[in-house]
Amino acid sequence: MDFIIVGAGCAGLVMACQLKRKLPASTFAILEREPSLGGTWYHNSYPGCAVAIPCVTYGMSFDPSRTYCQWYPSQCEILQYLHHIASKYNIEEHMQLNTEFVRASWDDDTKLWTVVYKDRQRSEMYEQQTKFLISAIGLLVEPSYEGVQDLDRFGGDVIHANRWNDNIKLEGKRVVVVGNGASGTQIVPSIVQQVGSLTQLIRTPQAYMKTENPKLSRLVIWLIRYMPLFLLAWRYWSFITLERRYPQFQSSTTGEKIRKKTVQQCHEYTRLTAPRKYWDLLLPNYNGSCKRIILDFGYLVSLNAPNLQLLQDPAVACDHTGVLTQSGKHFEADVLIFATGYQSALHHLDITGRHGISLNQKWKGDVKKHYKTIAVSGFPNFFMLYGPNAAPQNMSAIYCFENHIDLIMRVMRPVLNSKAASVEVEAQAEEDFTERLQSALEKGAWSTCRQRNDTKNNAYMYPWSNTAMYYETHSKEDKAWVYRKQVDDISSEV
C-alpha cells in the first residue's frame, strides 16, 4: 500500500482526488470511523447549519461545485457536493467506512508504517503496512461539553451540535441551549418557533455582523454550470476580496482602525436588531479579532421571541430534571443542546515515530513544533492536512488543503519514484520555522486575546496571508527535507 489516509472529510477527499488525478498508479485506502464520508459536514447536520464562506470559494479548484443554490451553502448542499466528488473520482472504492484508526508505528528498517485499525461493526482488529500515512482528521474532532458535570444524570435528551440527532423531537419541549458561537446562533432561530420554551446560556458576548444569504438567481446558476470562465473569474474576485481583509488581523495602526470600525458596525447592528434588555449580553468589549465575527442569518431577530430568554450564566452541571448554572440557578429542561464547539486537544491519533517517541509526547509542551503545518521531525513519511497552525483567518479550508497537498506531493515524489525510501523534515528546519511562526503569532491582533490563545502559544491560527500560504507551499527553494534510502544513507536532495 502506498498511502493510508485517516479521515474521509473534505481534507481526505481532496487528498484522494489529487492522488487519482496526479498519481493514478498509486494504491491507497481511506479509513473513516463513521458510516459515511463528509467529516464535519456529516456530523454537523443541525438545523440552520451553513458555511460562513461564499459558495464560490467552498469547492475544489479543479472541480468546483456547480449545484450550490445559496450564497452561503447549507450543510445539505455541501454534503451532496462531497458525495458527488467521491462518486466522480471513484473514491468510494478506496473507503473503509465504520473503520477506526487505532495506532501506527514507524519501522526504520523497512521504512514503512504499520497501521492498526478496527472494524467497528465486527469489533475486529487489522494491520496494514503503508509507505505514507496521511492524517486528514483536522484540528477539531471531538465535541466539547464545556466541562459540564453529571451529564449522565440528566433524565431528558442531550444533543451536541456536532452530533445532531434528528430522531429527537423538539416540538413543544423545554429546551436549554448552551453556547452562542457560530453553531448556537444558527440553531436558535431555526428551532425557536417550534419549541415550547428556549433558554440560552452563554459565557461571553459575541460580535454579530448583519448577513444576508440570498438564493442565487437562475442566471447565475446557469453561468456557473455552463460558463467555466465566469466561475473562474468569480473565484479570483472572491479570493481578492477575502485577502483584502487580512490587515485587520495584524497589530498595526491600519489593523486597529479596521477592527474598531468592524466592532462599531457590529454594535450598531446589534442595537438596531436585538431587544434592549439583552444589549449588555451581546456587545463585546474585547479586541475585534479576539473572537470570530459571527455572521448573523437571523439570530438577533429571533431573540425577540416571547418564549426565549438569554442569560450570561454558564452551565456547570446537570441533575435529573435540568441544568445548574454558575450563579446557582436551576433550569428545568426536556432537551439540552450543546453548541459548545470542539475539544482543544490538537491531535487524536496514536502515532509513534522514530526512536519510539509518540506524536503526543513530542507535543506535550506549549509549543507544537512542526514544519509548514504538514510535517514533524522524527516522523518520516507522515503528513498532516489541517494540522497545527493551519487554520486560515479568512479563507475556505479547502484552499488550505489544496496548497498543502501540492507541497506534500512534491516532497514525496522521490520516494514514490524509488529514488529514496523515506522523507522527513530536518530538525533544524522545524526549529527555524517554529521560531518564525511564533514571532508572527506575537504580531497578530489575537496575541493578547485569552479567547483565542488559552495556552502560551496559539496552535491553531495561520498567522500569514492566503497569498503567503500559496508562496510557502509552492516555493521550490526548499532544502528542509531529508531523504533516506533503505540502507539509511542521508541526503538533503535526491
C-alpha positions as CSV (number, residue, x, y, z in Angstrom):
1,M,0.0,0.0,0.0
2,D,1.3,3.4,-0.9
3,F,-1.0,5.6,1.2
4,I,-3.3,5.3,4.1
5,I,-5.4,8.4,4.7
6,V,-7.2,8.8,8.0
7,G,-10.4,10.6,7.6
8,A,-12.9,11.0,4.8
9,G,-13.9,14.6,5.3
10,C,-13.0,17.4,3.0
11,A,-9.3,17.1,3.6
12,G,-9.2,13.3,3.0
13,L,-11.3,13.6,-0.2
14,V,-9.1,16.4,-1.7
15,M,-6.1,14.2,-1.0
16,A,-7.7,11.2,-2.6
17,C,-8.8,13.2,-5.6
18,Q,-5.3,14.5,-6.2
19,L,-3.9,11.0,-6.0
20,K,-6.3,9.9,-8.6
21,R,-5.6,12.8,-10.8
22,K,-1.8,13.1,-10.4
23,L,-0.6,9.7,-9.3
24,P,-3.2,7.3,-10.8
25,A,-0.9,4.3,-10.4
26,S,-0.7,4.7,-6.6
27,T,-2.6,2.5,-4.2
28,F,-4.4,4.0,-1.2
29,A,-7.1,3.4,1.4
30,I,-9.2,5.8,3.4
31,L,-10.0,4.9,7.0
32,E,-13.2,6.5,8.2
33,R,-14.7,5.7,11.5
34,E,-18.2,6.9,10.6
35,P,-20.7,5.2,8.4
36,S,-20.4,7.9,5.7
37,L,-18.0,10.3,4.2
38,G,-18.2,14.1,4.9
39,G,-16.4,14.6,8.2
40,T,-17.6,18.0,9.6
41,W,-20.4,18.1,7.1
42,Y,-21.6,14.7,8.0
43,H,-21.7,15.4,11.8
44,N,-22.9,19.0,11.8
45,S,-26.4,18.3,10.5
46,Y,-28.1,20.6,13.0
47,P,-31.0,22.9,11.8
48,G,-29.7,26.0,10.0
49,C,-26.2,24.7,9.5
50,A,-24.3,26.6,6.7
51,V,-20.8,27.5,5.9
52,A,-19.6,31.1,6.6
53,I,-17.6,31.4,3.4
54,P,-19.1,32.4,0.0
55,C,-20.2,29.5,-2.1
56,V,-17.7,30.1,-5.0
57,T,-14.7,29.6,-2.7
58,Y,-16.1,26.4,-0.9
59,G,-15.1,23.9,-3.5
60,M,-12.1,22.2,-5.1
61,S,-10.4,24.4,-7.6
62,F,-10.1,21.6,-10.1
63,D,-13.8,20.7,-9.8
64,P,-15.8,23.4,-8.0
65,S,-19.5,22.9,-7.1
66,R,-22.0,23.8,-9.8
67,T,-25.0,22.9,-7.8
68,Y,-24.9,25.4,-4.9
69,C,-28.1,27.5,-4.7
70,Q,-27.3,30.0,-1.9
71,W,-24.5,32.5,-1.3
72,Y,-23.6,30.6,1.8
73,P,-24.3,26.9,1.1
74,S,-26.1,24.8,3.6
75,Q,-24.8,21.6,5.2
76,C,-27.0,19.5,2.9
77,E,-25.7,21.2,-0.2
78,I,-22.1,20.7,0.8
79,L,-22.5,17.1,1.8
80,Q,-24.2,16.5,-1.6
81,Y,-21.2,18.1,-3.3
82,L,-18.8,15.9,-1.4
83,H,-20.7,12.7,-2.4
84,H,-20.7,13.9,-6.0
85,I,-16.9,14.3,-5.9
86,A,-16.4,10.9,-4.3
87,S,-18.5,9.3,-6.9
88,K,-17.0,11.1,-9.9
89,Y,-13.4,10.2,-9.0
90,N,-14.2,6.7,-7.8
91,I,-13.1,7.5,-4.3
92,E,-15.7,5.3,-2.7
93,E,-13.9,2.1,-3.8
94,H,-11.0,3.1,-1.6
95,M,-13.0,3.9,1.5
96,Q,-13.3,1.6,4.6
97,L,-16.2,3.0,6.5
98,N,-17.0,2.2,10.1
99,T,-13.3,1.7,10.4
100,E,-11.4,3.3,13.3
101,F,-7.7,4.1,13.3
102,V,-6.2,2.6,16.4
103,R,-2.4,3.3,16.2
104,A,0.5,3.4,13.8
105,S,4.2,2.9,14.3
106,W,7.2,3.5,12.1
107,D,9.7,0.8,11.3
108,D,13.1,2.3,10.4
109,D,14.3,-1.0,8.9
110,T,11.6,-1.5,6.4
111,K,10.8,2.3,6.1
112,L,7.1,1.5,6.4
113,W,4.3,2.4,8.7
114,T,2.3,-0.4,10.4
115,V,-1.2,0.8,10.9
116,V,-3.6,-1.0,13.2
117,Y,-7.3,-0.3,12.7
118,K,-10.6,-1.7,13.9
119,D,-13.8,-2.7,12.1
120,R,-16.4,-1.1,14.4
121,Q,-19.2,-3.3,13.2
122,R,-17.4,-6.6,13.7
123,S,-15.1,-5.4,16.5
124,E,-12.1,-7.0,14.7
125,M,-8.6,-5.6,14.5
126,Y,-6.5,-5.5,11.4
127,E,-2.9,-4.4,10.4
128,Q,-1.7,-2.9,7.2
129,Q,1.7,-1.6,6.1
130,T,2.0,1.6,4.0
131,K,4.7,3.8,2.7
132,F,2.9,7.1,3.6
133,L,0.5,7.9,6.4
134,I,-1.7,11.0,6.0
135,S,-3.7,12.5,8.8
136,A,-6.8,14.1,7.5
137,I,-8.7,14.4,10.8
138,G,-8.2,18.1,11.0
139,L,-7.8,20.4,14.0
140,L,-11.2,19.9,15.6
141,V,-12.5,16.4,16.1
142,E,-14.2,15.6,19.4
143,P,-17.1,17.7,20.7
144,S,-16.7,19.7,23.8
145,Y,-19.3,19.9,26.6
146,E,-17.6,22.9,28.3
147,G,-16.8,20.8,31.4
148,V,-20.5,20.5,32.4
149,Q,-20.6,17.8,35.1
150,D,-23.0,14.9,35.6
151,L,-24.5,14.8,32.1
152,D,-25.4,11.2,32.6
153,R,-27.7,12.2,35.5
154,F,-30.0,14.2,33.2
155,G,-33.3,12.4,32.5
156,G,-34.0,14.1,29.2
157,D,-32.3,14.1,25.8
158,V,-28.8,15.6,25.3
159,I,-27.7,16.7,21.8
160,H,-24.4,18.2,20.7
161,A,-24.4,20.4,17.5
162,N,-21.5,18.2,16.3
163,R,-23.5,15.0,16.8
164,W,-27.0,16.1,15.9
165,N,-29.8,13.6,16.3
166,D,-32.9,14.1,14.1
167,N,-34.8,11.4,15.9
168,I,-35.1,13.7,19.0
169,K,-38.3,15.8,18.5
170,L,-38.2,19.4,19.8
171,E,-41.9,20.4,19.3
172,G,-43.3,21.8,22.4
173,K,-40.3,20.9,24.5
174,R,-38.5,22.9,27.2
175,V,-35.1,23.4,25.5
176,V,-31.8,24.8,27.0
177,V,-29.1,25.8,24.5
178,V,-25.6,26.1,25.9
179,G,-23.3,28.3,23.8
180,N,-23.6,31.3,21.5
181,G,-20.9,30.7,18.9
182,A,-21.4,30.0,15.2
183,S,-23.5,26.8,15.7
184,G,-25.6,28.3,18.5
185,T,-26.5,31.3,16.5
186,Q,-27.7,29.1,13.6
187,I,-29.6,26.7,15.8
188,V,-31.6,29.1,17.9
189,P,-33.5,30.9,15.1
190,S,-34.1,27.6,13.4
191,I,-35.9,26.0,16.4
192,V,-37.3,28.8,18.5
193,Q,-40.7,28.8,16.7
194,Q,-41.3,25.1,17.3
195,V,-40.1,24.6,20.9
196,G,-42.3,25.3,24.0
197,S,-39.6,27.4,25.6
198,L,-35.9,28.1,24.9
199,T,-33.3,29.2,27.4
200,Q,-29.9,30.1,26.1
201,L,-26.9,30.1,28.5
202,I,-23.8,31.9,27.3
203,R,-20.3,32.6,28.7
204,T,-19.1,35.7,26.8
205,P,-20.6,38.1,24.3
206,Q,-20.0,37.7,20.5
207,A,-19.8,40.2,17.7
208,Y,-22.5,39.8,15.1
209,M,-22.4,41.1,11.6
210,K,-25.5,41.6,9.6
211,T,-25.5,39.0,6.8
212,E,-27.9,38.1,4.0
213,N,-27.9,34.6,2.5
214,P,-29.8,35.2,-0.8
215,K,-30.6,32.4,-3.2
216,L,-28.6,32.5,-6.4
217,S,-30.5,33.7,-9.4
218,R,-31.3,31.4,-12.3
219,L,-28.9,33.4,-14.5
220,V,-26.0,33.0,-12.0
221,I,-26.7,29.3,-11.6
222,W,-26.8,28.9,-15.4
223,L,-23.5,30.8,-15.7
224,I,-21.9,28.6,-13.0
225,R,-22.9,25.4,-14.7
226,Y,-22.2,26.3,-18.3
227,M,-19.6,29.1,-18.3
228,P,-16.3,28.0,-16.7
229,L,-14.6,31.3,-17.2
230,F,-17.4,33.1,-15.3
231,L,-16.9,30.7,-12.3
232,L,-13.1,31.1,-12.5
233,A,-13.3,34.9,-12.6
234,W,-15.8,34.9,-9.6
235,R,-13.4,32.7,-7.6
236,Y,-10.5,35.1,-8.2
237,W,-12.6,38.1,-7.3
238,S,-13.8,36.4,-4.1
239,F,-10.2,35.5,-3.2
240,I,-9.0,39.1,-3.7
241,T,-12.0,40.3,-1.6
242,L,-11.2,38.0,1.3
243,E,-7.5,38.7,1.0
244,R,-8.1,42.4,1.5
245,R,-9.4,41.7,5.0
246,Y,-6.0,40.4,6.1
247,P,-4.7,43.7,7.6
248,Q,-7.5,43.6,10.3
249,F,-5.7,40.6,11.9
250,Q,-2.4,42.5,12.3
251,S,-1.2,44.6,15.3
252,S,-0.8,47.7,13.2
253,T,-2.4,51.1,13.0
254,T,-4.3,50.1,9.9
255,G,-5.5,46.9,11.6
256,E,-6.6,48.7,14.7
257,K,-8.7,51.2,12.6
258,I,-10.3,48.3,10.7
259,R,-11.1,46.4,13.9
260,K,-12.6,49.5,15.6
261,K,-14.8,50.1,12.6
262,T,-15.9,46.5,12.4
263,V,-16.8,46.4,16.1
264,Q,-18.7,49.7,15.8
265,Q,-20.7,48.3,12.9
266,C,-21.5,45.1,14.9
267,H,-22.6,47.2,17.9
268,E,-24.8,49.4,15.7
269,Y,-26.4,46.3,14.1
270,T,-27.0,44.7,17.5
271,R,-28.7,47.8,18.9
272,L,-30.9,48.1,15.9
273,T,-32.0,44.4,15.9
274,A,-31.8,42.8,19.3
275,P,-34.1,43.6,22.3
276,R,-32.6,46.3,24.5
277,K,-32.7,44.1,27.6
278,Y,-30.0,41.9,26.0
279,W,-27.6,44.5,24.8
280,D,-25.2,44.1,27.8
281,L,-25.1,40.4,27.0
282,L,-24.5,40.9,23.2
283,L,-22.0,43.8,23.0
284,P,-18.4,42.6,23.3
285,N,-15.8,44.8,24.9
286,Y,-12.7,43.0,23.6
287,N,-10.4,43.4,20.6
288,G,-12.3,43.0,17.4
289,S,-10.3,39.9,16.2
290,C,-10.2,38.2,19.6
291,K,-13.1,36.1,18.6
292,R,-14.6,35.1,15.3
293,I,-17.1,37.6,13.9
294,I,-20.4,35.7,13.7
295,L,-22.4,36.1,10.5
296,D,-26.0,36.6,11.6
297,F,-28.6,34.9,9.5
298,G,-31.4,35.8,11.8
299,Y,-30.2,35.1,15.4
300,L,-30.6,38.6,16.8
301,V,-34.1,39.0,15.4
302,S,-35.1,35.6,17.0
303,L,-34.2,37.0,20.4
304,N,-37.5,38.9,20.3
305,A,-39.4,35.6,20.5
306,P,-41.7,35.6,23.6
307,N,-40.7,32.0,24.5
308,L,-36.9,32.8,24.6
309,Q,-34.7,34.0,27.4
310,L,-30.9,34.8,27.1
311,L,-28.7,34.6,30.2
312,Q,-25.0,35.2,30.7
313,D,-24.8,32.4,33.2
314,P,-22.7,29.4,32.1
315,A,-24.0,25.9,32.7
316,V,-21.8,23.9,35.2
317,A,-23.7,20.7,36.0
318,C,-26.8,18.7,35.4
319,D,-29.3,16.8,37.6
320,H,-32.2,14.6,36.7
321,T,-34.6,17.5,35.7
322,G,-32.3,20.1,34.2
323,V,-29.2,22.2,34.3
324,L,-27.4,24.1,37.1
325,T,-25.6,27.4,36.3
326,Q,-22.6,29.2,37.7
327,S,-24.8,31.5,39.7
328,G,-26.6,28.6,41.3
329,K,-29.8,28.8,39.3
330,H,-31.6,25.7,38.1
331,F,-33.4,25.5,34.7
332,E,-35.7,22.5,34.1
333,A,-35.5,21.1,30.6
334,D,-36.6,18.2,28.4
335,V,-33.7,18.7,25.9
336,L,-30.2,20.1,26.4
337,I,-28.5,21.3,23.2
338,F,-24.7,21.9,23.4
339,A,-23.4,24.4,20.8
340,T,-20.0,24.5,22.5
341,G,-17.6,23.6,19.8
342,Y,-14.8,21.1,20.0
343,Q,-12.2,19.9,22.5
344,S,-8.9,21.9,22.3
345,A,-6.7,18.8,22.0
346,L,-4.6,19.2,18.9
347,H,-4.2,15.6,17.8
348,H,-6.1,12.4,18.5
349,L,-4.1,9.8,16.6
350,D,-1.7,7.4,18.4
351,I,1.4,7.7,16.2
352,T,4.9,6.5,17.1
353,G,7.8,7.7,15.0
354,R,11.5,7.0,15.1
355,H,13.1,6.3,18.4
356,G,9.8,5.2,19.9
357,I,8.6,8.7,20.5
358,S,4.9,9.4,20.0
359,L,3.4,12.5,18.5
360,N,1.5,13.3,21.6
361,Q,4.8,13.0,23.6
362,K,6.5,15.4,21.3
363,W,3.7,17.9,21.6
364,K,3.1,17.7,25.3
365,G,4.6,21.1,25.9
366,D,3.1,24.5,25.0
367,V,4.9,24.8,21.6
368,K,3.7,22.4,19.0
369,K,6.7,22.1,16.7
370,H,6.1,21.4,13.1
371,Y,7.1,22.4,9.6
372,K,4.7,24.4,7.5
373,T,1.8,22.7,9.3
374,I,2.3,19.4,7.4
375,A,5.3,17.6,8.9
376,V,7.1,16.8,12.1
377,S,10.7,15.9,12.5
378,G,11.2,12.3,13.7
379,F,8.1,11.1,11.8
380,P,9.1,10.0,8.3
381,N,6.6,9.7,5.5
382,F,3.9,11.2,7.8
383,F,2.0,14.3,6.7
384,M,-0.9,16.2,8.2
385,L,-3.7,18.1,6.5
386,Y,-5.2,20.9,8.6
387,G,-2.5,20.3,11.2
388,P,-1.3,22.8,13.8
389,N,-1.5,26.5,12.8
390,A,-3.2,25.6,9.5
391,A,-6.5,27.4,10.1
392,P,-6.7,30.3,7.7
393,Q,-8.1,33.5,9.1
394,N,-10.4,34.4,6.3
395,M,-10.5,31.7,3.6
396,S,-12.0,28.4,2.8
397,A,-10.3,25.4,4.5
398,I,-10.3,23.7,1.1
399,Y,-7.9,26.3,-0.2
400,C,-5.6,25.3,2.7
401,F,-5.9,21.6,1.9
402,E,-5.1,22.1,-1.8
403,N,-2.0,24.2,-1.1
404,H,-0.6,21.8,1.5
405,I,-1.3,18.8,-0.7
406,D,0.6,20.4,-3.6
407,L,3.6,20.7,-1.2
408,I,3.2,17.1,0.1
409,M,3.0,15.6,-3.4
410,R,6.1,17.4,-4.5
411,V,8.1,16.3,-1.4
412,M,7.1,12.7,-1.5
413,R,7.7,12.2,-5.2
414,P,11.3,10.9,-4.9
415,V,10.0,8.1,-2.6
416,L,7.3,7.1,-5.0
417,N,9.9,7.1,-7.8
418,S,12.1,4.7,-5.7
419,K,14.9,7.2,-5.5
420,A,14.5,7.2,-1.7
421,A,12.7,5.1,0.9
422,S,11.6,7.8,3.2
423,V,11.4,11.6,3.7
424,E,11.1,13.8,6.8
425,V,11.7,17.3,7.7
426,E,15.1,18.3,9.1
427,A,15.1,19.0,12.8
428,Q,16.7,22.4,12.3
429,A,14.3,23.4,9.6
430,E,11.5,22.6,12.0
431,E,13.1,24.7,14.7
432,D,13.6,27.6,12.4
433,F,10.0,27.5,11.1
434,T,8.6,27.2,14.6
435,E,10.6,30.3,15.7
436,R,9.4,32.3,12.7
437,L,5.8,31.1,13.3
438,Q,5.8,32.1,16.9
439,S,7.2,35.5,16.0
440,A,4.4,36.1,13.5
441,L,1.8,35.0,16.0
442,E,3.1,37.5,18.5
443,K,2.4,40.2,16.0
444,G,-1.1,39.2,15.3
445,A,-4.1,41.0,16.7
446,W,-5.1,37.9,18.7
447,S,-1.8,37.6,20.6
448,T,-3.2,39.3,23.7
449,C,-6.6,37.6,23.5
450,R,-7.4,34.9,26.1
451,Q,-10.4,33.9,23.9
452,R,-8.1,32.7,21.0
453,N,-5.0,31.9,23.0
454,D,-5.7,29.9,26.1
455,T,-2.2,28.4,26.2
456,K,1.1,30.1,25.9
457,N,1.2,29.6,22.2
458,N,-1.5,29.6,19.6
459,A,-1.5,26.2,17.9
460,Y,-4.5,26.8,15.6
461,M,-4.3,30.1,13.6
462,Y,-2.2,30.5,10.5
463,P,-0.7,34.0,11.0
464,W,0.1,35.0,7.5
465,S,-2.0,35.9,4.5
466,N,-3.5,33.5,2.0
467,T,-1.0,34.7,-0.6
468,A,1.8,33.8,1.8
469,M,0.3,30.4,2.2
470,Y,0.5,29.8,-1.5
471,Y,4.1,31.0,-1.7
472,E,5.1,28.9,1.3
473,T,3.7,25.7,-0.3
474,H,4.9,26.4,-3.9
475,S,8.4,27.8,-3.4
476,K,10.9,25.4,-4.9
477,E,13.8,26.9,-2.9
478,D,13.2,24.4,-0.1
479,K,16.2,22.4,1.3
480,A,14.4,21.4,4.5
481,W,13.8,17.7,3.6
482,V,15.9,14.8,4.4
483,Y,15.7,11.7,2.2
484,R,16.9,8.3,3.3
485,K,17.5,5.2,1.2
486,Q,16.9,1.7,2.5
487,V,20.4,1.5,3.9
488,D,19.9,4.7,5.9
489,D,22.3,7.0,4.0
490,I,21.2,10.6,4.2
491,S,20.9,13.3,1.7
492,S,19.0,16.6,1.6
493,E,18.4,16.3,-2.1
494,V,17.5,13.2,-4.2
